[in-house]
Amino acid sequence: MSWFLRAADAGNSHAQYIVAGLYGAGFPEEPDIGRAIFYYQQAADQGHADAQFELALLYKDCHSLEKDPLLCPSRRAACAARKVP
């Protein structure tokens, strides 16, 4: 994970997506949704379609988050524009 974390912190959107997924899944210890969201957001801001989709799902499902009614529709629209299911 250290290589991915270094690449993510350097701005690599795919590494940010991978790191977010690892944190969300509980690697290395327990799920850290806050960190997952941080890295998904970083990747999504760079146009990473899968990160945009995962971020929208996290907000939709409200995993320890306050709902942002303006964010979810905009993320879903970004996913739809890129033809992400």
C-alpha positions as CSV (number, residue, x, y, z in Angstrom):
1,M,0.0,0.0,0.0
2,S,2.9,2.4,0.6
3,W,3.6,2.8,-3.1
4,F,0.0,3.5,-3.9
5,L,-0.2,6.0,-1.0
6,R,2.9,7.8,-2.2
7,A,1.5,7.9,-5.7
8,A,-1.9,9.1,-4.4
9,D,-0.4,11.8,-2.4
10,A,1.6,12.9,-5.5
11,G,-1.7,13.3,-7.3
12,N,-2.1,10.1,-9.3
13,S,-5.8,9.7,-9.7
14,H,-5.8,6.0,-10.2
15,A,-3.7,5.5,-7.1
16,Q,-6.1,7.8,-5.2
17,Y,-9.0,5.5,-6.4
18,I,-7.1,2.4,-5.3
19,V,-6.2,3.9,-1.9
20,A,-9.7,5.0,-1.3
21,G,-11.0,1.5,-2.0
22,L,-8.5,0.0,0.4
23,Y,-9.4,2.4,3.2
24,G,-13.1,1.8,2.5
25,A,-12.6,-2.0,2.6
26,G,-10.8,-1.8,5.9
27,F,-7.2,-2.1,4.9
28,P,-5.0,-2.2,6.9
29,E,-7.2,-2.6,10.0
30,E,-10.7,-1.2,10.0
31,P,-12.7,0.7,7.4
32,D,-11.9,4.4,7.4
33,I,-14.7,6.0,5.4
34,G,-13.4,9.5,6.0
35,R,-10.1,8.7,4.3
36,A,-11.9,6.8,1.6
37,I,-14.0,9.8,0.8
38,F,-10.9,12.1,0.9
39,Y,-9.1,10.0,-1.8
40,Y,-12.2,9.4,-3.9
41,Q,-12.8,13.1,-3.9
42,Q,-9.2,13.8,-5.0
43,A,-9.5,11.3,-7.8
44,A,-13.1,12.5,-8.8
45,D,-11.9,16.1,-9.0
46,Q,-9.4,14.9,-11.6
47,G,-12.2,13.3,-13.7
48,H,-11.7,9.7,-12.6
49,A,-15.1,8.2,-13.5
50,D,-15.0,5.2,-11.2
51,A,-14.1,7.5,-8.2
52,Q,-17.0,9.8,-9.1
53,F,-19.3,6.8,-9.0
54,E,-18.0,5.4,-5.7
55,L,-18.2,8.9,-4.1
56,A,-21.8,9.3,-5.3
57,L,-22.6,5.8,-3.8
58,L,-21.0,6.8,-0.5
59,Y,-23.0,10.0,-0.3
60,K,-26.2,8.2,-1.4
61,D,-25.8,5.5,1.2
62,C,-24.8,8.1,3.9
63,H,-21.9,6.0,5.4
64,S,-21.3,8.2,8.4
65,L,-21.9,11.3,6.4
66,E,-24.2,14.2,6.4
67,K,-26.2,14.2,3.2
68,D,-25.3,16.9,0.8
69,P,-28.3,17.1,-1.5
70,L,-26.4,19.2,-4.0
71,L,-23.4,17.0,-4.3
72,C,-25.1,13.7,-5.1
73,P,-27.0,14.8,-8.1
74,S,-23.9,16.5,-9.6
75,R,-21.8,13.4,-9.0
76,R,-24.4,11.2,-10.6
77,A,-24.6,13.6,-13.6
78,A,-20.8,13.4,-14.0
79,C,-21.0,9.6,-14.0
80,A,-23.8,9.6,-16.5
81,A,-21.9,11.9,-18.8
82,R,-19.0,9.4,-18.8
83,K,-21.4,6.5,-19.2
84,V,-20.6,5.0,-15.8
85,P,-23.4,2.7,-14.6
